[in-house]
Amino acid sequence: MTKQNRDLLAQWLTAEAADAEERAEAALTALLEWLPEEGPAVAFTETVLAGVRQDARQARRVTWLLRVAAVVGIVLVGGSVLALPSLLLAAPASFSALIAGFAGGMKALASWLGHAVTVWQGAMSFFEKLALVLATPQTTVAMLIVASLGAAAFRLLYGLTIQDRRPLHVDSI
């Protein structure tokens, strides 16, 4: 602290002790003008924003891969449903029960996929958010720590309750 700053501080403290509000306010204002500006450096802000952009790109890439995997699964199921009639015509009668079971399974799967597609948008929104969260290493580590603590707590509870299940031995008199 420089001599001028000490003088300003002394003026402010003296004015406060004397209950001279206007003098105290002026001295405090002059003292606060000597304080450095608060705020991060420009390089810090650019570094943080670059990291956020990289995390967002990585999350978009993971989300894109999840979408591709889901679309490939739906296309494979659809292709097998389209191939089913030709299989029914080409198969001998001895396989009719097997094919009927397969057809019933495909019908159930198609019905389930119909319901699954209706919630597709909600699921994709969830997976986008999950991918964004998992793209940041700090959040992933925090989630692993919480999961580890939960596992340790369940193990402790198991250890505490297993003692109650042991048979009680009482010596006869």
N, C-alpha and C positions, 0 to 999 in steps of 0.2 A: 504494500500500500504506500503510495507516495505521500509527501508532506501535504500537498494540496488536498488530497483525499482525506487525510487525517484531520485537517482543519475543517473541511466540510462536515465530517462526521461529528467533530466536537461542537460546531455551530448548531447542528441539528439536535444533538443531545442537550445542549444548553438551552435551546429554545423550547424543547419539549419539557424540560425541568421547570422552566419559567412559565409554562402554559401560554406561550406566545404562538398561537396557532399559525398565523400568517408567516411569521419568520421561520417556524419549524417546517412548514410546507415548502417554502422557497428553498430552504437548506436541503431538505430531502430530495426535491426535484433536481437541484444541482448535483447532489451526490449520486442520484440514479443515472444522470447523464454520463457519468464516468464508467458505468458498468458496460461490459461488452454485450454485443447483440446476442440474443439467444436464438439458436437455430442450428440445424446440421449444416455441414459443409456441402457444397454443390456436388463434390465427388461422392460423398456418402449417399446422397439422394439418387444419383445416377447408378451407383452400384446396387442399391436396393431395388430400383425399378428394373434393372437388367436381370436380377435374380428372379423377380416376380414374372417377367416376360418368359424367361427360360422355363420356370415351373409351369406356367400356363401352357406353353408349347408341349411340354412333356405330358401334361394331363390330357391335352387334346389328342395326342398320339395314342395314349393308352385307351381313351374313350373310342377312338376310331377302330382300334384293334378289337375291342369288345363288340362293337357294332358289326364288324366284318365277321367275327365268329358267330354271332347270332344269326346273321343273314345266311351264312353258309349252312348252318344247322337247319334253318327253315327251308332253304332250297333243297337240301338233301331229303328232308321229310316229304316235301312236295313232289320231288322226282320219284321217290319210292311209291307214293300214292298214285302217280300217273302210270307207273309201270305195273301196278297191281292187276288191271284188267287183262293185259297180255299174259301175265303169269297164270291167271285163272284159266285162260283158254288153252294154254300150252301144257298145263300140268295134267297128269293122268288122274283118274277118279280116286285112286288110293291116297293121294295127297290132299283130298278135298277137305278133310277135317283140319289138317295143318294149315291149309290156305285160309279156311274159314276163320280159324283162330287168329291168324296173322291179319286178316282183313278186319276182324273185330278190334284187334289191338291198334291197327292203323286208324280206325274210325275213332277210337277213344283218344288216341294221340292227336288226331286232327281237331277233335272237339276241344281238347285241352289247349292246343296251340291257338285255337280261335279265341279262347278266353285270355290266353297269355298275350296275344297281340293287342288286345284291347287295353292292357295296362303297359304296353310297350313304352309309351312316352314317359310315364312316371318312372319306370325302371331305368330308362336311359338318363333321365334327369338325376336320379339317385347315383347311377354309376359315374356320371360326369363329376358330380360333387365328390364322390368317393375317390375318384382318380386324382382330382385336384388336391384333396387332402393328403393322399398317399404320395403325391409327387414331392411334397416338402419333407425332407429327412427329419426335421425336428418333430413334426406332427407324428410321423411314423414311429419314431423312438418313443414319444410320449404314449402313443397307443400301445406299444409293446410293454412299456413299463406298467401301465394300468392293467393290461392283461396278465402280466406276471404277478402283480400284487393280488389280483383276483384269484389266480390259481393258488398262490401261497395261502390266501385266506381260506379257500375251500379245503386245502390240504390240512390246515390247522383245525378247521371245524371237523373234518373227518377224523383226525387224530383224537380230538376231544370226545367225539361221540362213539368211537369204536370201543373206548374203555367201558362204556356203559353196557355194551353188549356181551362182555365176557361173563361167563357163569360165576356166580358167587359161591365160594366154597365155605361151608360152615362146619367146623369140627363138632362131632356129636359128643354129648356129655356122658 
